[in-house]
Amino acid sequence: MAVRLKYAGVPADKVTTDENVTQAIKDTLNGSAGAAYLFSTYTALWPVQKIIKAITVEGGAAR
């Protein structure tokens, strides 16, 4: 996904990658950035949705 963003013109210093999907989602939800975007491949879409639901239901997210 980072390579796709690179070729789309997104500056490399604006892209963060993490192989630990759960930790990446937690970092995104608890971040101090005004806006954050979490990109997922279609294959990972449903597991990502499940992780986000679990985090927000258990109260682990700032929002």
N, C-alpha and C positions, 0 to 999 in steps of 0.2 A: 504494500500500500504506500509506503514511503517513496518508493521509486515512481509510482504513478503521480504522487503529489509533486515530486521534483520536476517531472516533465510537464506538469501543469503550470509550473512557474512559482510554486510555493517555496519561499526561502528555506533552506535546510535548517537554519537556526530556529525556525518556527515549528518544526516537526519533532516530536518525541515518540520513540517507539519503546515497547516493553513486551517481552515474550510472556510475561505472567499476566494473563488477561484479567484475572480478578483484581490484582494489585493495581493495574493500569486504570481500571474502572473506579476503584476506590480513590486513587489519586486524582482522577478527573472530577469526581463528585465532591471531594473535599478540598479542591484547589481554590486558590484565591484569585484566579483569573476572572476577569469580567465575563468572558465567554470561552467555552472549550468545546471542541468537537471530537467525538470519538468515532473513528471510521472502522468499519468491520467488513470483511468479505461476506458474501452471501452465506458461505459455509459456516461461518462463525456467528451469524446473525442471531439465531435462536439460542445458542448457549450464552451469548452476551446478554440477551433479553432476560434469560433466567437468572443470571448473576446480578443484574441490576435490580430485578424484583426482589431477590433475596436480600440484597444489601439494604434497599430502602424499607423493606418490611421489618427487618431486624433493627432498624434505626441507626445503622452504621454510616449513613450518609448525612452530610451537613444540610441537605435540603429535604 
